[in-house]
């Protein structure tokens, strides 16, 4: 088991050459497009961009809110975009941009998995990173924590059907 990197230098110097090139390019893009206020750090062997506790001290677990993260996994690399996860319109725009560029988007809820830099559509990722100010991201997180809708960002994307809650169990059959 290798020791966990605690500095950016340790993290980057531990990467294989092919991974270093891809991680460095994505890191550069995120840092260039990142709205003001977020801070880059290394945590749990991952590059993360956070909302500093000074800007939002009241978090669920006492840790800074993560806006984005970049990880070197065993079989792939991953870019996590919390702002896309928290905004269906941003997710739809990202998926649409990848499709129009002819790129296959391998995406979970907030995780974009890639094996090489060419798998990514960097302009779409740059737009997604730049799209959410720190103030808006904090507002969304606080609304979710309070159990309230986060506002227009949670509206149904244009052209999509709104989801309605389904009743479960025997009561639904009556």
C-alpha positions in Angstrom: 0.0 0.0 0.0 1.5 3.3 -1.1 1.4 6.3 1.2 -1.3 8.9 0.4 -0.1 12.1 -1.3 -0.6 15.2 0.8 0.8 17.8 -1.6 0.3 18.6 -5.2 4.0 17.8 -5.9 3.7 14.4 -4.3 0.5 13.6 -6.1 1.8 14.6 -9.6 5.2 13.0 -9.2 3.6 9.6 -8.3 1.7 9.5 -11.7 2.8 7.5 -14.7 3.8 9.6 -17.7 0.6 9.0 -19.7 -1.6 9.7 -16.7 0.5 12.8 -15.8 -0.1 14.3 -19.2 -3.9 13.8 -19.0 -4.3 14.8 -15.3 -2.1 17.9 -15.9 -4.1 19.0 -18.9 -7.5 18.6 -17.1 -6.1 20.3 -14.0 -4.9 23.2 -16.0 -8.3 23.6 -17.7 -10.2 23.4 -14.4 -7.9 26.0 -12.8 -8.3 28.3 -15.9 -12.1 28.1 -15.9 -12.8 27.9 -12.2 -14.9 30.8 -10.9 -13.3 33.0 -8.1 -13.3 31.8 -4.5 -12.7 28.0 -4.9 -9.5 26.6 -3.6 -7.4 23.7 -5.1 -5.9 21.2 -2.7 -5.1 17.5 -2.4 -7.2 15.2 -0.2 -7.5 11.4 -0.1 -5.1 11.1 -3.0 -7.3 13.2 -5.2 -7.0 16.8 -6.5 -10.0 18.7 -5.2 -11.4 22.1 -5.7 -13.3 23.2 -2.6 -15.4 26.0 -1.1 -13.1 27.1 1.8 -14.6 26.7 5.2 -14.3 30.5 5.7 -16.9 30.9 2.9 -19.2 28.2 4.1 -18.4 27.0 7.6 -21.8 25.3 8.2 -21.4 22.0 6.3 -23.0 18.7 7.1 -19.7 17.0 8.1 -17.6 20.0 9.0 -15.5 19.5 5.9 -15.3 21.9 2.9 -17.8 21.5 0.1 -16.2 19.8 -2.9 -17.0 21.6 -6.2 -14.8 19.4 -8.4 -12.3 16.6 -8.0 -9.8 14.9 -10.3 -8.6 11.3 -9.5 -6.3 8.8 -10.9 -8.1 5.4 -10.4 -6.7 2.0 -11.2 -8.3 1.5 -14.6 -9.2 5.1 -15.6 -9.1 8.7 -14.5 -12.1 10.5 -13.2 -13.3 14.1 -13.1 -16.1 14.8 -10.6 -18.3 17.9 -11.2 -20.6 18.5 -8.3 -22.1 21.5 -10.1 -23.3 19.2 -13.0 -24.7 16.7 -10.5 -26.7 19.5 -8.8 -28.1 21.0 -12.0 -30.0 18.9 -14.5 -29.7 21.6 -17.1 -25.9 21.6 -16.8 -25.9 17.9 -17.1 -28.0 18.0 -20.2 -25.8 20.6 -21.8 -22.7 18.6 -21.0 -24.2 15.4 -22.5 -25.4 17.3 -25.6 -22.0 18.9 -26.2 -20.3 15.5 -26.0 -22.8 14.0 -28.4 -22.4 16.9 -30.9 -18.7 16.5 -30.7 -19.0 12.8 -31.5 -17.5 11.8 -28.1 -18.8 9.0 -25.9 -19.5 10.4 -22.4 -18.8 7.8 -19.8 -20.5 9.5 -16.9 -22.1 8.5 -13.6 -24.0 11.0 -11.4 -21.1 13.5 -11.2 -18.1 11.4 -12.4 -16.7 11.6 -15.9 -14.5 8.6 -16.4 -11.8 8.7 -19.1 -8.8 6.6 -20.1 -7.0 9.2 -22.2 -7.3 12.9 -22.7 -8.8 12.5 -26.2 -11.9 10.8 -24.6 -12.9 14.3 -23.2 -14.5 17.2 -24.9 -12.5 19.9 -23.1 -14.6 22.9 -24.2 -17.7 21.4 -22.7 -15.9 20.6 -19.5 -14.5 24.1 -19.3 -18.0 25.5 -19.7 -19.4 23.2 -17.0 -16.6 24.2 -14.6 -17.1 27.9 -15.3 -20.9 27.8 -15.0 -21.4 27.9 -11.3 -20.2 30.7 -9.0 -19.1 29.8 -5.5 -22.1 31.7 -4.1 -24.6 29.8 -6.3 -23.0 26.5 -5.4 -23.1 27.2 -1.7 -26.8 28.3 -2.0 -27.6 25.0 -3.7 -25.8 23.0 -1.0 -27.6 24.9 1.8 -31.0 24.4 0.1 -30.4 20.7 -0.3 -29.3 20.4 3.3 -32.4 22.3 4.4 -34.5 19.8 2.4 -35.7 22.5 0.0 -35.5 22.5 -3.8 -32.4 24.3 -4.9 -34.3 26.5 -7.2 -34.3 26.9 -11.0 -31.2 24.7 -11.3 -33.4 21.8 -10.3 -36.1 22.6 -12.9 -36.8 20.0 -15.5 -34.5 20.5 -18.5 -36.3 21.9 -21.6 -38.0 19.1 -23.7 -37.9 16.6 -20.8 -41.0 15.3 -19.0 -41.2 16.2 -15.4 -40.9 13.2 -13.1 -43.8 12.6 -10.8 -43.5 10.6 -7.6 -44.9 7.1 -7.8 -46.9 5.5 -5.0 -45.4 2.3 -3.7 -47.0 -0.9 -2.4 -50.6 -1.9 -2.2 -51.8 1.7 -1.9 -50.7 2.3 -5.5 -52.8 -0.6 -6.8 -56.0 0.8 -5.3 
